[in-house]
């Protein structure tokens, strides 16, 4: 119990709240690599406005609510950014729903501009990289909508993973393979380079449906294992986007995922729904070794 703070009571409680919020943002993987631009306001759309800070990162907007856990809206999920006048607000329209930022006062247009600038920068980077539109951060694009799919696969796959990638594409069943690019928030120091270099902290990936199974392969970037999930490809892709394709919490064994005060992943393991769904859907984690092809075949065959 702290008392006798006098005139510094509000200053102390505000700083304490912000430090606690920062810890929860970090614990729920809603942070970025760079510092965000912060816009105080309120989250609209419920029975009543809820006080919130909107943190604009290079890769996503994190909504830090006073009455709930922080959550993020990755730019790669956005289908529109809408300025509305009544009530004054900015709506972030994503495939999963709308996030409405209100009570921004004179900062409404600045918030809209900040989010639009970051989202457009990602789109322009990917268009310049691939020579075509349609790609977004963390979004897998189906083979039928990618011009020169095989050529892009070869350009942006590390040489030692190319044959494996072609093997996975050949095993697609019940849907098309999806190719995508993701800006990582936990980049590895030792990354596998593609023939055509990717921008710093970016990786290429492949999502392949095989009946009830979805196989996720990082083509270039971190030295990640192959993940096999059970579920719909769109659902798996959405949850991976929400995680920015972080692999460390997915790679935890059951013992390592035990929620203890010493576990650095404890908050995410308890509270982050995309992580909980992905871990529950994981059917295999396949290491790239001499038995990889056989392991993939066993994982995708009924």
N, C-alpha and C positions, 0 to 999 in steps of 0.2 A: 504494500500500500504506500503510494507516494503522495505526499501532501506538502502544503506550504510552498507551492510553486508560484503563487502570487500572479503577477501580470504575465508570467511566462507559461501559464497553464495551457492556453490555446497553442502556443508555439510548440510546447513539448508534445502535446497530444497529436498535433498535426505531423510532426517529425516522426513520432513513434508509429503512427498509422502508415506513413509512407515507407518506412523501413520494413514494417511487416508486409506491406503490399509487395515490395521488391522481393522479399523472400518467397512469397507465394507465387509471384510471376516466374521466378527462377525454378521453383520446385515443380511447377506445372508446365514447364517447357514453353512458356509464353514469352520468353525474352528473345532478344536478337543479338547479333554480334556487335553492332554499333549502338550508341545511345539514341533513345527515341525523342521525337518532338511530342510534348504532352499537351493535351487540350482538356481542361476540366469541363464537365457538363453533366448530362444525365442520360441514362438509357431509357428510351421510350418504347411503348408497345405493350406494356402490361397494364394492370389496374391503375398504377400511379408511376410517375417518373422515379427512377432510382439513380441516386448520385453515382457518378462514375468518372474516372479519368480515361481518356482515349489516347493510347500511346502509339504513335505512328513510327514504325520501324521501316527499314529498307524492304522487308519481306512480308510484313503483315501489320494489322492493327490489333493491339491487345486492349481489351476492355477490362478495366480494373473496377469492379463493383464494390460498393460499400457493404452490400448485403449478400454477397455470394462470392464464389471463386472467380478469379480472373479467367478469361477465355480469349482466344485469338481468332481473327478472321484473316486467313492467308489471301494475298492478292490473287493467287492462282485460282481461287474458288469464285472470284467475283464475276458476275455477269453484267452488273451495272452499278454505277454510283450516282445516286439521284439527289438533287437538292430540292427540298420541299419547303413551301412557304407557310403552311398551316398544319401543325405548328412548325416554326422554323427548325429545320433539322437536315441532316444528311443521312440517307439510307444506303447502307452497304448491302447490295442484293447479291446473294450467293446461291449456289445450288441447294444448300441446306436451309435457306430461309433468309430473312431480312434482319439486319442489326441497325437500329435507328439511333443515331447520336443527336441529341437535342440539348437545349439550354446551353448552347455554346456561345451565346451573346454575340459580340462582334467578331468572334473567331470562326463563325460557321463557314464563311467562304475560304478562310485560310486552311481550315481542316479539310474541306473538299479539295482544295488545290494540292495540299500535301499528299493526300491519299492518291489522287489522280496522277500526280507526278511520279510517285513511286511505282504504281501499277503500270503506267504507260512506259516507264523506263525498262521494266522487266519485259514487256511485250516487244518493245523495239529491239532489245538485246537478242531475244530469241528469234525474231524475224530475220535480223541480220545474220545470226549464227546459222540458221537452217535454210534461209532463202525462201521461206514461206510463212504465212500466218497460221493461226490455229493453235500454236503451242502456248502454254501458260505454265507458270511455276508449279511443279509437282503434278501436273495434269497429264495423264497418259492419253495419247491420241491414237485411235484405231488405225490399223494398216490401210484400210480403204480411204482414209482421209489424209494420208501422208503421201505427198508426191515423192517418188523415188525412195520408198521405204528401205529397200535393201541397201541402197547407196548411203543413206543416212546412218543406217545400222553400222555399216563398215567404217564410216567417217568418225563416228563417235563411240566406238567400242574399243577398249584396250585390246591389243593384238592377242594376248593370251586368253581372252574371254570370248573372242569372236566366234570360234567354232562352237562353244557352249551356247552362245546366244542363238546361233542358227539351229542348234539342236532343239532349243526351247520353242522357237518359232514353228518348227516342224511338228511339234507335239500339240499345238493349239487345237482345241476341240470345243465346239459349242459357242464359239465367238472368235473375234480377231485379236491377234497380239496388239498391244498398245506400247508405243514408244513415247518417252517423255524426258524432260530435263527438270532438275530441282536445285534450288539454291540452298545449300546445306548450312545449318546453324551449329553443327558439331563436326567441322571438317577434320579429316585425318592429316597428320603431318606427312605421311608416306602414302601418296595417292597413285593409282594406276592411270597413266595418261593415255588418251585416245590419239589416233593418228592426226586428227585435227584438234588442236588444243581447245579445251573448254575454258570459259572465263573462271577466274579465281573463285573458289568455294562452290562451284557448280559441279553437278554429276549428271550423267545420263542413266536412264533406267529402262527396263522392259517389264511389262506385266503381261502374262500369258494365261488365258483361261484354258482349263482342261477339264471339262465336265464341271463338277462341284468344286474343283481346285483352282486356285490362282497362284501362279509362280511369280515371285518378284526377284529380279536380277539387277544389280547395279552393274552397268556396262563399263563405265569409266568413272574414276573418282576413288572413294574409299575402298579398302580391301574387305568388302562385306561378303558374308555368306549368302547363299541362295535361300530365300524364305518361301515356304509353301503354306498357303492359307486355305481354309475352307470357307467359301462364301461367294457372294456376287462381286465381280470385278469392280464395279462402280463404288460399292460400299468399302471395299478394301482400299481403293485409290483415295476415297474421301478421308478415311482415317489416317492413311499415310501422309496425305497433304497436311492434315491437322497436326501431325507430328513432325512435319518437315523431313520425313524419311529418316528420323533418328533411329539408329540401330541398337545403341547400347542398352536401352531398357527392354528391347525385344529379345536381346541375346541372353538375358538373365535366366539362369536355371531356377527351378522352383525354390531351392534353398537360398539362392542369391536374391530372390524376389520376396523373401520373407520381410514383412514390414516391422522393422525394429528402429529404435531411435538412432542407430548408427548408419542405417541404410540411406545413402544420398538420394535414392529414387523413391523414398517412402511416400511422399505426398502424391506424386504422379501415380504410383501404383494403387493408392487408395482412392484417388479422386478423378483422375483423368480418363474419361470414358473412352476416347479413341484408343488409348493404350490398353485399357482393360479388354476392349473388344478384339484388338489385334492379337493380344496374348492368348485370349480364349480361342481365337480362330487359327492359331499357328499349329500346323500339323508336322512340320519338319523344318530343320535348319541345317542346310547341307554345305559342308566345307568344300572348297575347291581343292580336290586332290585326285589321285588316280582313280578313285571309285566314284567320282562325281556323276558321270553319265549313267552308271548303273543305279545310283541312288535316286537320280531324277526320274528315271524310268519307273522305278518301284513306287515313287511318291505319286506320280500322275496316273499310273495304270490302276483301274478298279480291281 
